[in-house]
């Protein structure tokens, strides 16, 4: 598996990543890196925990509870995706900001094609919104 600034600590999570096809795994690991980088810099997030939810790598903020869970996985339609809780406004707010830039699955996910160059600057806004979702006064 490719090197990262943020080594995977949980063997079950590592096995999940190793089970993904190589092209999708590369994109998912880039999203994982973005999640950790964003958590490190976002105010109020605190510790980020990597675990499995529904067999997918998931990222939670257990100490501050600042965020809503983010998951990474493979949609049935192919490619790879980043998921947010469908009962939040995380994906719909992101779609309002970038309606034509991404392929969306309702209020639940943003889909990518294997080998696609990820627009990380735009995606950082999605990740930060998820990691700080419960810090917003409107929630």
Buried (B, 14 or more C-beta within 10 A) or exposed (E): EEEEEBEBEEEEBBEBBEEBEEBBBBBBBBBBBBBBBBBEEBEEBBEBBBBBBEEBBBBBBEEBEBBBBBBBBBBEEEBBBBBBBEEBBBBBBBBEEBEEEBBBBEBBBBBBEBEEEBEBEBBBBBBBBBBBBBBEEEE
